[in-house]
Amino acid sequence: MPHMTEEKIEDELVKKLIEGVLDIKNLDKRLGQMRPGDVSELIEKLPEKLKIEVFQKLEPETASEILLTVNNENREILLEKMTTPQITGIVEEMDSDDAADFVSDLSDEQAREVLKELPPQESAEVRSLLDYPEDSAGGIMQLELVSLHDTQTCQDAIGVIRSKSEDVEELHNVFVMDSFNRLVGTVPLRKLILHSPGKPIREIMDPDPVSVGVTGDQETVAKIFRKYDVVSLPVVDEEGRLLGRILHDDVLDVITEIDTEDLLKVAGTDDEEFESASWLNAARYRLPWLLTSLVGGIFMAAIINALGAPIKQTVSLAAFIPVILGMGGNVSTQSSAIAVRSLSLGKINGSGIRHFILKELRVGFAMAVFCGTLIGAIATAINVEPEIGIVVGASLFASMAFASMMGTMVPLILHKLKVDPVLGAGPIVLTMADIAGLLIYFGLAAVLLRAFV
């Protein structure tokens, strides 16, 4: 019998449920054997009524994971038929950071009811996390961790770990504090196991732990994880007191979210449209950016009309317009993408900005020389008038060099002005590159061709 992938098993299960071959009542065992991620995908493929029926068969622990992974539309469908006690029972199964994120997405009335129903300690923890901005270190940290004072021993640490085994499911490091609860070190779990029980914690801890301030933004958190290759990161307040920790899986979500936001901005849209099922919303978000390109197109048509008419070789020149515009657009997109990515990774700062700009300008100049020379030779070979080749080659060189400079500089300028540099990599840069390309092309044509007459 051929091996079936998880996806094929899900599709077969979906088909049986929709066709009524498999009764929902007999689904308990199958669901118990499936991973939460697979159950989540199964639910998303089902019709609305079956989504709810399958979800109601899940244990609270599995249900809590499902609600965190399905998209907003499906989450609303599943929550619609649930009572406040049911929602509260599911929230109790979540880690504090996930619980805070989940509660923040509820309506104000639902959130108040759930927080009121939660046990006092859990409610207080969730409320404390809700006080931090969603995109800050405090907004993505969790409170479940293992901490010790620097006066304790390895045996004490193992005892604390055992006592918190149900609350702290994923453990990589034990955090060490001084008598004022300030973070002074970290101890990997491996070290605790290898050293003798009586060994003082302060003798085996890393006395210079990497940490992040509770008000730091999530992009800073992502950079720290990438730079120091850590799996968990302690979060501290202004006094250095330990408040919580951030795990690698939360940072993976952050990186995915940041990359998605950047990609959507380049496309002229945002996360709200991405999550929305409404075509009207999608059109409303995209239209302003398309209008920017449309206005630029009208302006370019005016340039062609104004500058092209006096030139008798207009038809020959028109054949190369797509080349001039296409190459300029490609170069500006490449340069802006490199600039935006370098900014997001923190590779451009201080004196490094000048080096980066000079490097990108040299790259753009080299590409412009090569491509301009090549297209000039080709244009000369296929046209009777050799001056056409000179105009085309010179124009491509100038437009590519300008587009490279603009693609590099616009994101840097926006970053300096505290505006998201991703905006500079979208339709604005491309439209500006096209306008500049046409102005250069027909401007040089008007000047050079008259010189040859």
C-alpha positions as CSV (number, residue, x, y, z in Angstrom):
1,M,0.0,0.0,0.0
2,P,1.5,3.4,-1.0
3,H,2.5,5.8,1.8
4,M,0.0,8.7,2.1
5,T,1.3,12.1,3.0
6,E,-0.3,14.1,5.9
7,E,-1.9,16.4,3.3
8,K,-3.5,13.5,1.4
9,I,-4.8,12.1,4.6
10,E,-6.4,15.5,5.5
11,D,-7.9,15.8,2.0
12,E,-9.3,12.3,2.3
13,L,-10.8,13.1,5.7
14,V,-12.3,16.3,4.5
15,K,-13.9,14.5,1.5
16,K,-15.4,11.9,3.8
17,L,-16.7,14.5,6.2
18,I,-18.3,16.6,3.5
19,E,-19.9,13.5,1.8
20,G,-21.2,12.2,5.1
21,V,-19.2,9.0,4.8
22,L,-17.5,9.7,8.1
23,D,-19.7,10.7,11.1
24,I,-18.5,13.5,13.3
25,K,-19.3,11.3,16.3
26,N,-16.6,8.8,15.2
27,L,-13.9,11.4,14.8
28,D,-12.5,11.5,18.3
29,K,-9.9,8.9,17.8
30,R,-8.7,10.3,14.5
31,L,-8.4,13.8,15.9
32,G,-6.4,12.5,18.9
33,Q,-3.9,11.0,16.5
34,M,-3.4,14.2,14.5
35,R,-0.9,17.0,15.2
36,P,-2.5,20.4,16.1
37,G,-1.1,21.9,12.9
38,D,-2.8,19.2,10.8
39,V,-6.1,19.6,12.7
40,S,-5.9,23.4,12.0
41,E,-5.5,22.8,8.3
42,L,-8.3,20.3,8.3
43,I,-10.7,22.8,10.0
44,E,-9.8,25.5,7.5
45,K,-10.7,23.2,4.5
46,L,-14.2,22.3,5.9
47,P,-17.5,24.2,5.4
48,E,-18.5,26.5,8.2
49,K,-20.9,24.1,9.9
50,L,-18.4,21.2,9.9
51,K,-15.6,23.6,11.2
52,I,-17.6,24.2,14.3
53,E,-18.6,20.6,14.8
54,V,-15.0,19.3,14.5
55,F,-13.7,22.1,16.7
56,Q,-16.2,21.3,19.5
57,K,-14.8,17.7,19.6
58,L,-11.3,18.9,20.5
59,E,-9.8,18.8,24.0
60,P,-9.2,22.3,25.5
61,E,-5.4,22.0,25.2
62,T,-5.6,21.2,21.4
63,A,-8.4,23.7,20.9
64,S,-6.2,26.5,22.4
65,E,-3.4,25.7,19.8
66,I,-5.9,25.6,16.9
67,L,-7.3,29.1,17.8
68,L,-3.8,30.5,17.7
69,T,-3.0,29.1,14.2
70,V,-6.2,29.5,12.2
71,N,-6.7,32.8,10.3
72,N,-8.9,35.6,11.6
73,E,-11.9,34.7,9.6
74,N,-12.0,31.1,10.8
75,R,-11.2,32.2,14.4
76,E,-14.3,34.4,14.4
77,I,-16.4,31.5,13.0
78,L,-15.3,29.2,15.8
79,L,-15.7,31.7,18.6
80,E,-19.1,32.8,17.5
81,K,-20.7,29.6,18.9
82,M,-18.7,29.4,22.1
83,T,-19.8,30.6,25.5
84,T,-17.6,32.7,27.8
85,P,-16.8,29.8,30.1
86,Q,-15.7,27.7,27.1
87,I,-13.4,30.5,25.8
88,T,-12.0,31.0,29.3
89,G,-11.3,27.3,29.6
90,I,-9.3,27.4,26.4
91,V,-7.4,30.6,27.4
92,E,-6.3,28.8,30.7
93,E,-4.5,26.3,28.5
94,M,-2.4,28.9,26.7
95,D,1.0,30.3,27.7
96,S,0.7,33.9,29.1
97,D,2.0,35.6,25.9
98,D,-0.4,33.6,23.7
99,A,-3.3,34.3,26.1
100,A,-2.6,38.0,26.0
101,D,-2.5,38.0,22.2
102,F,-5.7,36.0,22.0
103,V,-7.6,38.2,24.5
104,S,-6.4,41.4,22.8
105,D,-8.1,40.2,19.6
106,L,-11.5,39.7,21.3
107,S,-14.1,42.4,21.5
108,D,-13.8,44.7,24.5
109,E,-16.9,43.1,26.1
110,Q,-15.7,39.5,25.5
111,A,-12.2,40.4,26.8
112,R,-13.6,41.8,30.0
113,E,-15.8,38.8,30.6
114,V,-12.9,36.3,30.0
115,L,-10.5,38.2,32.2
116,K,-13.2,38.2,34.9
117,E,-13.7,34.5,34.6
118,L,-10.0,33.6,34.7
119,P,-8.4,32.6,38.0
120,P,-7.1,35.8,39.7
121,Q,-3.4,35.1,39.2
122,E,-3.8,34.2,35.5
123,S,-6.0,37.2,34.9
124,A,-3.5,39.5,36.6
125,E,-0.7,38.1,34.4
126,V,-2.7,38.6,31.2
127,R,-3.7,42.1,32.2
128,S,-0.1,43.0,32.9
129,L,1.0,41.8,29.4
130,L,-1.9,43.7,27.8
131,D,-0.4,47.0,29.1
132,Y,2.6,46.7,26.7
133,P,2.4,47.7,23.1
134,E,1.7,44.7,20.8
135,D,4.9,45.1,18.8
136,S,7.2,45.6,21.8
137,A,9.4,43.0,23.7
138,G,6.9,43.2,26.6
139,G,4.1,42.5,24.1
140,I,5.6,39.2,22.9
141,M,7.3,38.0,26.1
142,Q,5.9,35.2,28.3
143,L,6.0,35.1,32.1
144,E,6.5,31.3,32.4
145,L,10.2,30.9,33.2
146,V,12.6,29.4,35.8
147,S,14.7,31.9,37.8
148,L,17.0,31.5,40.8
149,H,19.1,33.7,43.1
150,D,22.9,33.7,42.7
151,T,23.2,32.3,46.2
152,Q,21.5,29.0,45.2
153,T,23.0,25.7,44.0
154,C,22.5,23.4,41.1
155,Q,20.4,21.1,43.3
156,D,18.2,24.1,44.2
157,A,17.8,24.8,40.5
158,I,16.8,21.2,39.6
159,G,14.2,21.4,42.4
160,V,12.7,24.6,41.1
161,I,12.6,23.2,37.6
162,R,10.7,20.1,38.8
163,S,8.2,22.2,40.7
164,K,7.5,24.3,37.6
165,S,7.5,21.5,35.1
166,E,3.7,21.8,34.4
167,D,3.9,25.6,33.9
168,V,7.2,25.9,32.0
169,E,6.9,23.4,29.1
170,E,9.9,24.6,27.1
171,L,13.1,25.2,29.0
172,H,16.5,26.1,27.7
173,N,18.1,28.4,30.3
174,V,17.7,29.2,34.0
175,F,17.9,32.9,34.7
176,V,19.9,34.1,37.7
177,M,19.0,37.1,39.7
178,D,20.7,39.0,42.6
179,S,18.9,40.0,45.8
180,F,17.2,42.9,44.0
181,N,15.8,40.6,41.3
182,R,18.1,42.1,38.7
183,L,19.3,39.7,36.0
184,V,23.0,38.8,36.6
185,G,23.4,35.6,34.6
186,T,22.0,32.6,32.7
187,V,22.7,28.9,33.0
188,P,22.0,26.5,30.2
189,L,20.1,23.4,31.3
190,R,23.1,21.2,30.1
191,K,25.4,22.8,32.7
192,L,23.0,22.1,35.6
193,I,22.9,18.4,34.6
194,L,26.7,18.1,34.2
195,H,27.8,19.8,37.5
196,S,27.6,18.4,41.0
197,P,24.4,19.2,43.0
198,G,26.2,21.4,45.5
199,K,27.9,23.6,42.9
200,P,27.0,27.2,43.4
201,I,25.0,28.7,40.5
202,R,27.2,31.9,40.4
203,E,30.2,29.7,39.6
204,I,28.8,28.2,36.4
205,M,26.5,31.0,35.1
206,D,27.3,33.2,32.2
207,P,27.8,36.6,34.0
208,D,27.2,38.7,30.9
209,P,23.7,37.6,29.7
210,V,22.2,38.9,26.5
211,S,18.8,40.6,27.3
212,V,16.4,43.1,25.9
213,G,14.5,46.0,27.5
214,V,10.8,45.5,27.9
215,T,10.1,48.6,25.7
216,G,12.3,47.5,22.9
217,D,10.5,46.9,19.6
218,Q,10.1,43.4,18.1
219,E,12.5,44.2,15.2
220,T,15.2,44.8,17.8
221,V,14.3,41.4,19.4
222,A,14.6,39.7,16.0
223,K,18.0,41.3,15.4
224,I,19.3,40.1,18.9
225,F,18.2,36.5,18.2
226,R,19.9,36.6,14.8
227,K,23.1,38.3,16.0
228,Y,23.7,36.2,19.2
229,D,22.0,32.9,18.0
230,V,20.1,32.4,21.3
231,V,17.0,30.2,21.8
232,S,15.5,32.3,24.6
233,L,15.9,35.9,25.6
234,P,15.3,37.4,29.0
235,V,13.3,40.7,29.2
236,V,14.2,43.3,31.8
237,D,12.9,46.6,32.9
238,E,14.9,49.9,33.2
239,E,16.5,48.8,36.4
240,G,17.6,45.4,35.0
241,R,14.9,43.4,36.9
242,L,13.8,40.2,35.2
243,L,10.3,40.4,33.9
244,G,9.9,37.5,31.4
245,R,11.4,35.7,28.4
246,I,11.0,35.5,24.7
247,L,11.3,32.1,23.0
248,H,12.7,31.3,19.5
249,D,9.3,30.3,18.1
250,D,7.8,33.6,19.1
251,V,10.6,35.4,17.2
252,L,10.0,33.2,14.2
253,D,6.4,34.5,14.2
254,V,7.8,38.0,14.5
255,I,10.2,37.6,11.6
256,T,7.4,36.1,9.5
257,E,5.1,39.0,10.4
258,I,7.8,41.7,9.6
259,D,8.6,40.1,6.3
260,T,4.9,39.8,5.4
261,E,4.3,43.4,6.3
262,D,7.3,44.6,4.2
263,L,6.2,42.5,1.2
264,L,2.6,43.8,1.5
265,K,3.9,47.4,1.6
266,V,6.0,46.9,-1.5
267,A,2.8,45.6,-3.2
268,G,0.9,48.7,-2.0
269,T,-1.3,47.0,0.6
270,D,-1.2,45.9,4.2
271,D,-2.0,43.1,6.7
272,E,-5.7,44.1,7.1
273,E,-6.4,43.5,3.4
274,F,-4.3,40.3,3.6
275,E,-6.5,38.9,6.3
276,S,-9.7,40.2,4.9
277,A,-12.0,38.2,2.6
278,S,-13.7,41.2,1.2
279,W,-12.9,42.2,-2.4
280,L,-14.1,45.7,-1.7
281,N,-11.5,46.1,1.1
282,A,-8.8,44.7,-1.2
283,A,-9.6,47.2,-3.9
284,R,-9.8,50.1,-1.4
285,Y,-6.3,49.3,-0.1
286,R,-4.6,48.8,-3.5
287,L,-6.3,51.6,-5.5
288,P,-4.4,54.6,-4.1
289,W,-1.0,53.0,-5.0
290,L,-2.2,52.2,-8.5
291,L,-3.5,55.8,-8.9
292,T,0.1,56.9,-8.1
293,S,1.3,54.8,-11.1
294,L,-1.5,56.0,-13.2
295,V,-0.7,59.7,-12.6
296,G,2.9,58.9,-13.4
297,G,1.8,57.2,-16.6
298,I,-0.2,60.2,-17.7
299,F,2.8,62.4,-17.0
300,M,5.0,60.1,-19.1
301,A,2.5,60.3,-22.0
302,A,2.7,64.1,-21.8
303,I,6.5,63.9,-22.0
304,I,6.4,61.7,-25.1
305,N,3.8,64.0,-26.7
306,A,5.8,67.1,-25.9
307,L,9.3,65.9,-26.7
308,G,8.6,63.2,-29.2
309,A,6.8,65.3,-31.8
310,P,9.8,67.5,-33.0
311,I,12.0,64.5,-33.5
312,K,11.7,62.9,-37.0
313,Q,13.2,59.6,-35.7
314,T,10.3,59.2,-33.2
315,V,9.3,55.8,-34.5
316,S,12.8,54.4,-34.2
317,L,13.2,55.8,-30.8
318,A,9.8,54.5,-29.6
319,A,11.0,50.9,-30.2
320,F,13.5,51.3,-27.4
321,I,11.2,52.9,-24.8
322,P,10.3,49.5,-23.1
323,V,14.1,48.8,-22.8
324,I,14.9,52.1,-21.2
325,L,11.9,52.0,-18.8
326,G,12.3,48.3,-18.0
327,M,16.0,48.4,-17.2
328,G,15.6,51.6,-15.1
329,G,12.8,50.0,-13.1
330,N,14.7,46.8,-12.6
331,V,17.8,48.6,-11.3
332,S,15.9,50.8,-9.0
333,T,14.0,47.8,-7.6
334,Q,17.3,45.9,-7.0
335,S,19.0,48.9,-5.3
336,S,16.0,49.7,-3.1
337,A,15.6,46.1,-2.1
338,I,19.3,45.9,-1.0
339,A,19.0,49.1,0.9
340,V,15.8,48.1,2.7
341,R,17.1,44.7,3.6
342,S,20.4,46.2,4.8
343,L,18.5,48.7,7.0
344,S,16.3,46.0,8.5
345,L,19.3,43.9,9.4
346,G,21.1,46.8,11.0
347,K,24.0,46.7,8.5
348,I,23.9,50.3,7.6
349,N,24.8,52.7,10.4
350,G,27.2,55.5,11.2
351,S,30.2,55.7,8.9
352,G,28.9,52.5,7.1
353,I,26.3,54.6,5.3
354,R,28.9,56.4,3.2
355,H,30.6,53.1,2.3
356,F,27.2,51.5,1.4
357,I,26.2,54.4,-0.9
358,L,29.5,54.5,-2.7
359,K,29.5,50.7,-3.2
360,E,25.9,50.7,-4.6
361,L,26.7,53.7,-6.9
362,R,29.8,51.9,-8.2
363,V,27.7,48.8,-8.9
364,G,25.0,50.8,-10.6
365,F,27.6,52.7,-12.7
366,A,29.3,49.4,-13.8
367,M,26.0,47.9,-14.8
368,A,25.0,51.1,-16.6
369,V,28.2,51.2,-18.6
370,F,27.9,47.6,-19.7
371,C,24.2,47.6,-20.6
372,G,24.4,51.1,-22.2
373,T,27.3,50.0,-24.4
374,L,25.6,46.7,-25.4
375,I,22.2,48.3,-26.3
376,G,24.0,51.1,-28.1
377,A,25.8,48.7,-30.3
378,I,22.7,46.7,-31.0
379,A,20.6,49.9,-31.8
380,T,23.4,51.0,-34.2
381,A,23.4,47.6,-35.9
382,I,19.6,47.5,-36.6
383,N,19.1,51.2,-37.6
384,V,20.2,53.0,-40.6
385,E,21.0,56.1,-38.6
386,P,24.0,55.5,-36.3
387,E,23.0,58.4,-34.2
388,I,20.1,56.4,-32.9
389,G,22.5,53.9,-31.3
390,I,24.4,56.7,-29.6
391,V,21.2,58.2,-28.2
392,V,19.9,54.8,-27.0
393,G,23.2,53.8,-25.4
394,A,23.8,57.1,-23.7
395,S,20.2,57.2,-22.5
396,L,20.2,53.7,-21.0
397,F,23.5,54.4,-19.3
398,A,22.2,57.7,-17.8
399,S,18.8,56.3,-16.8
400,M,20.3,53.2,-15.2
401,A,22.8,55.2,-13.2
402,F,20.1,57.6,-12.0
403,A,17.7,54.7,-11.1
404,S,20.4,53.0,-9.1
405,M,21.2,56.1,-7.2
406,M,17.5,56.8,-6.6
407,G,16.8,53.2,-5.5
408,T,19.6,53.4,-3.0
409,M,19.0,56.9,-1.7
410,V,15.2,57.0,-1.3
411,P,15.0,54.2,1.4
412,L,17.9,55.8,3.3
413,I,16.2,59.3,3.2
414,L,12.9,57.8,4.4
415,H,14.7,56.0,7.2
416,K,16.4,59.2,8.2
417,L,13.0,60.9,8.3
418,K,11.6,58.1,10.5
419,V,9.4,56.9,7.7
420,D,9.2,53.2,6.9
421,P,11.8,52.7,4.1
422,V,9.8,49.8,2.6
423,L,7.6,52.5,1.2
424,G,10.5,53.6,-1.0
425,A,10.6,50.2,-2.7
426,G,7.1,50.3,-4.0
427,P,5.2,52.0,-6.9
428,I,6.7,55.5,-6.0
429,V,10.3,54.5,-6.9
430,L,9.2,52.6,-10.0
431,T,7.1,55.6,-11.3
432,M,9.9,58.0,-10.6
433,A,12.4,55.8,-12.4
434,D,10.1,55.6,-15.4
435,I,9.6,59.4,-15.5
436,A,13.3,60.0,-15.2
437,G,14.0,57.5,-17.9
438,L,11.7,59.2,-20.4
439,L,13.0,62.6,-19.6
440,I,16.6,61.5,-20.1
441,Y,15.7,59.5,-23.2
442,F,13.8,62.2,-25.1
443,G,15.9,65.0,-23.6
444,L,19.1,63.4,-24.9
445,A,17.4,62.6,-28.2
446,A,16.3,66.2,-28.7
447,V,19.8,67.5,-28.0
448,L,22.0,64.8,-29.6
449,L,20.0,64.3,-32.8
450,R,20.0,68.1,-33.5
451,A,23.8,68.0,-33.1
452,F,24.0,65.4,-35.8
453,V,21.9,67.4,-38.3
